[in-house]
């Protein structure tokens, strides 16, 4: 089985081309793609302006680190000595630690206000509006209906080990890159679409839904409601301090195309949608 949108790094570690481009039946026009890219580039420049200058970011990092070391040192020392005694023994450290706390707090406030002023400016709002309009125009150009659902699909690197797919995380702290697609169907086919293009599959060629009973991790959350909302409770999703989201198991929609069996990998919370699409139930976790 070939992973749809999987990136094969078995022989080429630098490969960035995902599988499944042959299933893409339509791409946005060059004009629409260029318009979106222009707006995104402008937004990238705006976000750069929202950051503090490099020198201040370095000072902010150093002061935050100094403040953290000072606070942790004080808390640990209180088991053996009082705060008054600690100050009497090393007043300079208290002044340096206090300065770090004040400086880091001040720079954090400055950064917050800077971001607010830049990102809420008329120019930023106009750029975001242009991006949204460009995306809507691209979807319309690809024939994506207004009632198309949003669905998360996994993109990942892998190695082929004797016909088995071994997911490779590399230097990333997560297994899967989580991308949002539009999904819609007619009586014979179903489609996945994003701003890159539209992919087509035959519904009659769906072979089943496999459940992989292994804990997975992904880099992003795309849904309107947060991962810990009541509607997602049963999927036992968790979040670590690095922003990586973990789930109990994931699934693979198996579909054949031109004699090749493909696997579309997706998170557990998308299972009801794919079961409704295929009319099949996922198998038991393995």
Secondary structure per residue as TSV (DSSP state, phi and psi in degrees):
chain	resnum	aa	ss	phi	psi
A	1	X	-	360.0	136.0
A	2	X	E	-102.1	125.8
A	3	X	E	-70.7	122.4
A	4	X	T	-68.5	128.2
A	5	X	T	66.8	11.0
A	6	X	E	-75.5	148.5
A	7	X	E	-111.9	111.7
A	8	X	E	-81.1	114.4
A	9	X	-	-113.9	23.5
A	10	X	S	-59.2	-48.5
A	11	X	S	-107.5	-21.0
A	12	X	-	-130.5	101.8
A	13	X	T	-66.1	-19.9
A	14	X	T	-94.7	3.8
A	15	X	-	-62.0	134.7
A	16	X	-	-124.3	1.5
A	17	X	-	-87.3	119.0
A	18	X	-	-77.4	153.2
A	19	X	T	-68.1	158.4
A	20	X	T	97.4	6.2
A	21	X	G	-62.0	-24.3
A	22	X	G	-69.4	-15.8
A	23	X	G	-87.9	-6.5
A	24	X	E	-76.2	119.1
A	25	X	E	-103.1	-10.8
A	26	X	E	-157.9	140.4
A	27	X	-	-121.9	154.7
A	28	X	-	-67.4	155.1
A	29	X	-	-63.5	156.6
A	30	X	H	-60.6	-36.3
A	31	X	H	-64.0	-44.5
A	32	X	H	-68.2	-41.6
A	33	X	H	-63.4	-40.7
A	34	X	H	-66.4	-39.2
A	35	X	H	-63.6	-43.3
A	36	X	H	-65.5	-43.4
A	37	X	H	-62.6	-37.6
A	38	X	H	-63.5	-44.9
A	39	X	H	-66.2	-39.0
A	40	X	H	-66.6	-38.2
A	41	X	H	-64.2	-39.9
A	42	X	H	-65.1	-38.1
A	43	X	H	-68.4	-36.6
A	44	X	H	-60.9	-41.9
A	45	X	H	-64.8	-38.9
A	46	X	H	-63.6	-42.3
A	47	X	H	-66.0	-32.6
A	48	X	H	-65.5	-38.9
A	49	X	H	-66.3	-26.9
A	50	X	H	-73.7	-18.2
A	51	X	S	-79.3	156.1
A	52	X	-	-68.7	153.0
A	53	X	-	-55.6	152.8
A	54	X	H	-54.2	-43.3
A	55	X	H	-59.9	-42.3
A	56	X	H	-70.0	-33.3
A	57	X	H	-65.9	-36.7
A	58	X	H	-66.9	-44.6
A	59	X	H	-62.1	-40.3
A	60	X	H	-61.9	-44.9
A	61	X	H	-62.1	-47.5
A	62	X	H	-62.8	-42.7
A	63	X	H	-68.0	-37.4
A	64	X	H	-65.9	-40.0
A	65	X	H	-65.0	-44.0
A	66	X	H	-63.0	-40.6
A	67	X	H	-64.3	-42.0
A	68	X	H	-63.9	-44.8
A	69	X	H	-62.5	-41.1
A	70	X	H	-63.8	-48.6
A	71	X	H	-64.1	-44.7
A	72	X	H	-63.2	-41.2
A	73	X	H	-62.8	-41.6
A	74	X	H	-64.7	-45.9
A	75	X	H	-61.9	-40.9
A	76	X	H	-68.8	-37.1
A	77	X	H	-72.0	-20.7
A	78	X	T	-66.1	-14.9
A	79	X	T	-70.3	-25.4
A	80	X	T	-115.6	-15.5
A	81	X	S	-151.3	150.3
A	82	X	-	-79.8	163.6
A	83	X	H	-62.6	-38.7
A	84	X	H	-64.2	-43.1
A	85	X	H	-65.9	-38.8
A	86	X	H	-63.1	-41.4
A	87	X	H	-66.8	-40.1
A	88	X	H	-64.0	-35.4
A	89	X	H	-74.7	-35.0
A	90	X	-	-147.2	69.2
A	91	X	H	-62.4	-32.4
A	92	X	H	-61.2	-40.9
A	93	X	H	-63.1	-36.0
A	94	X	H	-66.2	-41.1
A	95	X	H	-66.5	-40.6
A	96	X	H	-66.7	-45.2
A	97	X	H	-62.6	-43.0
A	98	X	H	-63.2	-39.5
A	99	X	H	-63.9	-39.7
A	100	X	H	-62.4	-42.7
A	101	X	H	-62.9	-47.4
A	102	X	H	-64.3	-43.9
A	103	X	H	-65.6	-45.7
A	104	X	H	-65.1	-39.4
A	105	X	H	-65.1	-42.2
A	106	X	H	-64.8	-43.7
A	107	X	H	-68.5	-34.9
A	108	X	H	-64.9	-40.4
A	109	X	H	-66.3	-41.5
A	110	X	H	-61.1	-42.4
A	111	X	H	-63.2	-43.5
A	112	X	H	-61.8	-45.3
A	113	X	H	-66.7	-37.7
A	114	X	H	-63.0	-46.2
A	115	X	H	-61.8	-43.0
A	116	X	H	-61.6	-45.4
A	117	X	H	-66.3	-40.7
A	118	X	H	-75.8	-48.2
A	119	X	H	-75.5	-18.5
A	120	X	T	-102.6	11.7
A	121	X	S	-72.6	161.1
A	122	X	H	-59.4	-37.7
A	123	X	H	-65.3	-42.4
A	124	X	H	-66.1	-43.5
A	125	X	H	-62.3	-38.9
A	126	X	H	-66.7	-40.7
A	127	X	H	-64.5	-44.3
A	128	X	H	-61.5	-38.6
A	129	X	H	-64.2	-39.7
A	130	X	H	-65.5	-38.9
A	131	X	H	-63.2	-47.2
A	132	X	H	-59.9	-43.2
A	133	X	H	-65.5	-38.8
A	134	X	H	-65.3	-41.9
A	135	X	H	-63.4	-44.7
A	136	X	H	-61.7	-39.1
A	137	X	H	-67.5	-40.0
A	138	X	H	-63.0	-45.7
A	139	X	H	-61.9	-39.7
A	140	X	H	-64.0	-40.3
A	141	X	H	-65.2	-30.7
A	142	X	T	-85.0	-1.1
A	143	X	T	78.0	24.5
A	144	X	-	-79.0	121.0
A	145	X	-	-69.9	157.8
A	146	X	T	-62.8	-27.3
A	147	X	T	-92.6	11.9
A	148	X	-	-62.3	141.4
A	149	X	E	-88.3	152.8
A	150	X	E	-87.5	135.2
A	151	X	E	-139.6	141.8
A	152	X	E	-91.5	132.0
A	153	X	E	-126.3	141.6
A	154	X	E	-88.0	136.5
A	155	X	E	-117.8	136.9
A	156	X	E	-160.8	160.6
A	157	X	E	-90.0	149.0
A	158	X	E	-152.7	163.3
A	159	X	E	-121.3	143.4
A	160	X	E	-91.4	111.6
A	161	X	E	-112.5	96.3
A	162	X	T	54.6	43.2
A	163	X	T	87.5	-5.9
A	164	X	E	-99.4	142.3
A	165	X	E	-88.6	117.3
A	166	X	E	-109.3	111.8
A	167	X	E	-69.6	135.1
A	168	X	E	-115.2	118.4
A	169	X	-	-85.7	-25.6
A	170	X	T	64.7	-133.7
A	171	X	T	-88.0	-0.1
A	172	X	S	-80.8	149.4
A	173	X	S	-85.3	15.4
A	174	X	S	-143.4	159.1
A	175	X	S	-81.7	-46.3
A	176	X	B	-116.5	142.3
A	177	X	E	-90.7	126.3
A	178	X	E	-101.5	110.4
A	179	X	E	-112.4	142.5
A	180	X	E	-92.6	132.0
A	181	X	E	-124.2	161.8
A	182	X	E	-93.5	135.3
A	183	X	E	-124.5	136.0
A	184	X	E	-156.1	165.8
A	185	X	E	-151.3	158.8
A	186	X	-	-120.5	-163.8
A	187	X	S	-68.3	-23.0
A	188	X	S	-113.8	-29.3
A	189	X	E	-132.1	159.8
A	190	X	E	-128.3	156.5
A	191	X	E	-132.5	146.1
A	192	X	E	-119.7	131.5
A	193	X	E	-137.7	140.5
A	194	X	E	-137.9	-169.5
A	195	X	T	-70.1	-11.3
A	196	X	T	-83.1	-27.4
A	197	X	E	158.7	-172.9
A	198	X	E	-121.2	130.6
A	199	X	E	-106.9	145.3
A	200	X	E	-124.4	137.8
A	201	X	E	-138.6	150.7
A	202	X	E	-87.9	130.3
A	203	X	G	-65.2	-33.6
A	204	X	G	-68.4	-15.7
A	205	X	G	-92.4	2.8
A	206	X	E	-71.1	126.0
A	207	X	E	-98.8	-22.0
A	208	X	E	158.4	178.7
A	209	X	E	-124.9	116.0
A	210	X	E	-94.2	139.2
A	211	X	E	-104.1	127.8
A	212	X	E	-105.2	109.1
A	213	X	-	-81.5	53.6
A	214	X	S	-127.2	142.6
A	215	X	-	-62.2	136.1
A	216	X	E	-126.3	163.6
A	217	X	E	-135.6	145.8
A	218	X	E	-140.7	160.7
A	219	X	S	-91.0	-14.3
A	220	X	-	-149.1	158.5
A	221	X	-	-122.3	122.6
A	222	X	-	-107.9	-5.8
A	223	X	S	-81.7	161.0
A	224	X	S	-65.2	-39.8
A	225	X	S	-97.7	150.8
A	226	X	-	-66.2	160.8
A	227	X	T	-60.0	-27.7
A	228	X	T	-98.0	14.8
A	229	X	S	-63.8	155.2
A	230	X	G	-53.8	-37.0
A	231	X	G	-67.0	-15.3
A	232	X	G	-110.2	3.6
A	233	X	G	-56.1	-41.6
A	234	X	G	-67.7	-13.9
A	235	X	G	-90.3	-2.7
A	236	X	T	52.8	49.7
A	237	X	-	-81.7	141.6
A	238	X	E	-132.6	161.6
A	239	X	E	-128.6	131.7
A	240	X	-	-96.5	179.3
A	241	X	T	-69.9	-12.1
A	242	X	T	-95.1	2.0
A	243	X	S	86.7	8.5
A	244	X	-	-83.8	133.7
A	245	X	E	-101.5	136.0
A	246	X	E	-116.2	146.6
A	247	X	E	-134.9	163.9
A	248	X	S	-73.7	-45.7
A	249	X	-	-152.6	167.4
A	250	X	E	-132.6	176.5
A	251	X	E	-133.6	161.0
A	252	X	E	-132.7	120.1
A	253	X	E	-84.1	118.9
A	254	X	E	-96.4	124.3
A	255	X	E	-142.5	137.4
A	256	X	E	-94.6	143.6
A	257	X	E	-149.0	120.4
A	258	X	T	52.8	43.8
A	259	X	T	80.3	1.0
A	260	X	E	-112.1	130.2
A	261	X	E	-85.1	124.6
A	262	X	E	-110.8	152.5
A	263	X	E	-122.7	120.4
A	264	X	E	-97.9	111.7
A	265	X	E	-87.0	135.1
A	266	X	E	-150.7	157.3
A	267	X	E	-73.7	162.7
A	268	X	G	-58.7	-36.0
A	269	X	G	-72.8	-7.5
A	270	X	G	-94.6	-0.3
A	271	X	H	-58.0	-46.4
A	272	X	H	-55.1	-37.5
A	273	X	H	-67.0	-44.8
A	274	X	H	-72.8	-30.5
A	275	X	H	-67.3	-38.6
A	276	X	H	-66.7	-39.2
A	277	X	H	-64.9	-44.3
A	278	X	H	-90.4	-20.3
A	279	X	T	73.0	15.4
A	280	X	-	-118.9	158.5
A	281	X	-	-102.6	144.2
A	282	X	-	-67.3	146.7
A	283	X	-	-75.7	175.5
A	284	X	-	-70.9	151.7
A	285	X	-	-61.7	140.9
A	286	X	-	-124.0	360.0
